[in-house]
Amino acid sequence: MAEQPPKTAVVTGAGSGIGAAVALALAEDGWTVVLAGRRAGNLTAVAERGAGLPGALDPVPADVTDEASVRALFDTAVERHGRVDLLFNNAGAGAPARDPDEIPLAEWEAVVAVNLTGAFLCTREAFRVMRRQRPRGGRIVNNGSISAHAPRPGSAAYTATKHAITGLTRSTALDGRAYDIACGQIDIGNAATDLTESMAAGVLQPDGSVRPEPRMDVADVARAVRYMASLPLDANVATMTVMATKMPYLGRG
């Protein structure tokens, strides 16, 4: 029986945090992982961390807000590795906490460009590749957020994009059925990364207070995505929430 070629994943926002943790976990399982992000040095550092793992880590600098850059990312993945079996749509951006009437249009557009348009552009290119490759199909996992369910104070732009990701996930899952493309969403709460370090000092709460919040090991997020990625294409985790157990989420309190 011929040996099966390694499966290929594209992970955006792979230079740090959740993206890096997921990329390393997939490589540990033997995946070939295309590391996508704007900072080439960060991608190279992640690849070096994963040296010696069963899978390969291939840095490909890309900007998810740029249509041509995203097309080039997926073309490069196919040219180098033959196919794309998994997209982890992870690249994201936040903004300072503000009341809605204080949000500059440029700030709103910047968050939408990364969190929503970037996810769409990557989904579009993954869908293009997956429906035409042989064997056909693949999986897309979108990084939503607890904010896809309940907002934090002053987070209109971020929260709106994460609610929109849920719509993109469901629409992609429906449209992908005919082409053996599965799509699911993981909603993450308080993973311990550089971006959440301020939570140790305190985070604005709905009652106006500022209180520290518990965080969870980012490796536990990676383990969850790893499970979603491991399923055969005739099974799908449509939605998963993984969160620090004691964080204020239900009712945000």
C-alpha positions in Angstrom: 0.0 0.0 0.0 1.4 3.4 -1.1 2.4 5.8 1.7 -0.1 8.7 2.0 1.5 12.1 1.3 1.5 14.5 4.3 -1.5 16.7 4.6 -1.0 20.5 4.1 -2.4 23.2 6.3 -2.3 27.0 6.0 -2.3 28.9 9.3 -2.7 32.6 9.3 -1.4 34.8 12.1 1.1 32.0 12.6 4.0 34.2 13.9 2.8 34.2 17.5 0.2 33.3 20.0 -2.6 31.0 19.0 -1.5 30.7 15.4 2.0 29.6 16.4 0.8 27.1 19.0 -1.7 25.5 16.5 1.0 25.4 13.8 3.4 23.6 16.1 0.7 21.2 17.3 -0.2 20.3 13.7 3.4 19.7 12.8 3.7 17.4 15.8 0.9 15.4 14.1 2.8 15.2 10.9 1.1 18.0 9.0 3.0 20.2 6.6 2.1 23.7 7.8 2.4 26.9 5.7 3.0 29.7 8.2 1.4 32.9 7.1 1.8 36.3 8.6 3.1 39.8 7.9 6.4 39.5 9.8 8.8 37.1 8.1 11.2 37.1 11.1 8.4 35.8 13.5 7.4 33.1 11.0 11.0 31.9 10.7 11.3 31.8 14.5 8.3 29.6 14.7 9.7 27.3 12.0 12.9 27.1 14.0 11.0 26.2 17.2 9.4 23.3 15.3 12.6 21.9 13.8 12.7 18.2 14.4 8.9 17.7 14.5 7.4 15.1 12.2 5.8 17.7 10.0 7.4 20.6 8.1 6.9 24.3 8.9 7.1 26.5 5.8 7.1 30.3 6.4 5.3 32.3 3.7 4.9 36.0 4.5 1.5 37.3 3.5 -1.0 40.1 4.3 -4.6 38.8 4.7 -6.0 42.2 3.9 -4.3 42.2 0.4 -6.2 40.2 -2.2 -3.1 39.6 -4.4 -1.0 38.6 -1.3 -3.7 36.0 -0.3 -3.9 34.6 -3.8 -0.1 34.3 -3.9 -0.1 32.6 -0.5 -2.4 29.8 -1.6 -0.7 29.5 -5.0 2.6 29.1 -3.2 1.2 26.4 -0.9 0.0 24.4 -3.9 3.2 24.9 -5.8 5.4 23.7 -2.9 3.2 21.1 -1.3 0.7 20.0 -4.0 -2.6 20.8 -2.1 -4.3 22.5 0.8 -6.2 20.2 3.2 -6.8 22.7 6.1 -7.1 26.4 6.5 -7.0 27.8 10.1 -8.3 31.4 9.7 -6.6 32.9 12.7 -5.3 36.3 11.8 -7.0 39.0 13.9 -6.9 42.6 15.1 -8.4 44.5 17.9 -8.9 48.1 18.8 -8.9 50.3 21.9 -12.1 50.2 24.0 -14.3 53.0 23.0 -18.0 54.0 23.0 -19.6 53.6 19.6 -19.7 57.4 19.0 -16.0 57.7 19.6 -14.8 55.0 17.0 -13.0 56.6 14.1 -14.0 55.2 10.7 -10.4 54.3 9.9 -10.2 52.2 13.1 -13.4 50.4 12.3 -12.3 49.7 8.7 -8.9 48.4 9.9 -10.5 45.8 12.2 -13.0 44.8 9.5 -10.2 44.5 7.0 -8.3 41.9 9.1 -11.0 40.1 11.0 -13.7 39.8 8.3 -12.4 40.7 4.9 -9.1 38.8 5.5 -11.0 35.7 6.7 -13.2 35.9 3.6 -10.2 36.3 1.2 -8.5 33.3 2.7 -11.7 31.3 2.7 -12.3 32.2 -1.0 -8.8 31.0 -2.0 -8.9 27.8 0.1 -12.3 27.0 -1.4 -10.9 27.6 -4.9 -8.1 25.1 -4.2 -10.0 22.5 -2.3 -12.9 22.1 -4.7 -10.6 21.4 -7.6 -7.8 19.3 -6.1 -7.8 15.5 -6.2 -8.7 14.0 -3.8 -11.2 16.8 -3.5 -12.1 18.7 -0.4 -10.6 20.0 2.8 -11.4 21.8 6.0 -11.6 25.4 7.1 -11.6 26.3 10.8 -12.4 29.9 11.7 -11.1 31.5 14.8 -14.2 33.2 16.2 -14.1 34.5 19.8 -16.2 34.5 22.9 -17.1 37.9 21.4 -19.1 36.0 18.7 -21.6 35.4 21.5 -21.2 38.2 24.1 -19.4 41.5 23.7 -16.9 43.2 26.0 -17.6 46.9 26.8 -16.4 49.3 24.1 -15.8 46.6 21.5 -18.3 47.3 18.7 -15.9 46.8 15.8 -14.3 43.6 17.1 -17.6 42.1 18.3 -19.3 42.9 15.0 -16.6 41.1 13.0 -16.7 38.1 15.2 -20.5 37.8 14.9 -19.9 38.1 11.1 -17.4 35.3 11.2 -20.2 33.0 12.5 -22.2 33.9 9.4 -19.2 33.3 7.2 -18.6 29.9 8.9 -22.1 28.7 8.4 -22.4 29.9 4.8 -19.1 28.3 3.9 -20.2 25.0 5.6 -23.4 25.0 3.6 -21.8 25.9 0.2 -18.9 23.5 0.8 -21.1 20.4 1.1 -21.1 19.8 -2.6 -17.3 19.8 -2.8 -16.4 17.9 0.4 -15.3 21.1 2.2 -16.1 21.1 5.9 -16.1 24.4 7.8 -16.3 24.9 11.6 -15.6 27.6 14.1 -13.7 27.7 17.4 -14.6 30.4 19.9 -11.8 31.1 22.3 -11.9 32.9 25.6 -8.7 34.2 27.4 -5.9 32.1 25.9 -2.6 33.0 27.6 -0.7 34.9 24.9 1.2 38.2 24.7 -2.1 39.8 23.6 -3.9 38.9 26.8 -1.1 39.7 29.3 -3.0 42.9 30.4 -5.8 40.6 31.7 -3.5 39.8 34.7 -3.6 43.5 35.6 -7.3 44.0 35.0 -9.9 44.2 32.2 -12.9 46.6 32.0 -16.1 44.9 33.1 -19.7 45.8 32.2 -20.3 47.4 35.6 -17.4 49.8 35.0 -15.0 48.1 37.3 -11.5 46.8 36.2 -10.7 43.3 37.4 -8.2 40.7 36.5 -9.4 37.6 34.6 -8.2 34.0 34.5 -6.4 32.8 31.4 -5.8 29.3 30.1 -2.8 27.7 28.5 -2.6 28.4 24.7 -1.6 24.7 24.3 -5.2 23.8 25.3 -6.5 25.8 22.4 -4.0 24.1 20.0 -5.2 20.7 21.3 -8.8 21.7 20.4 -8.0 22.8 16.9 -5.8 19.7 16.5 -8.9 17.6 17.2 -11.0 19.5 14.8 -8.4 19.0 12.1 -8.0 15.3 12.8 -11.6 14.4 11.8 -12.4 12.8 8.5 -14.3 15.1 6.1 -17.6 13.3 6.7 -17.5 14.6 10.3 -17.3 18.2 11.4 -17.2 20.2 14.6 -19.5 23.0 13.5 -18.8 25.1 16.7 -16.6 24.7 19.7 -16.1 27.0 22.6 -12.9 26.6 24.6 -12.3 29.0 27.5 -10.7 29.6 30.8 -13.1 27.9 33.2 -13.4 30.8 35.6 -13.4 33.7 33.2 -16.5 36.0 33.3 -18.4 34.9 30.2 -22.0 33.9 30.9 -23.6 37.3 31.3 -20.0 38.7 31.2 -20.0 38.5 35.0 
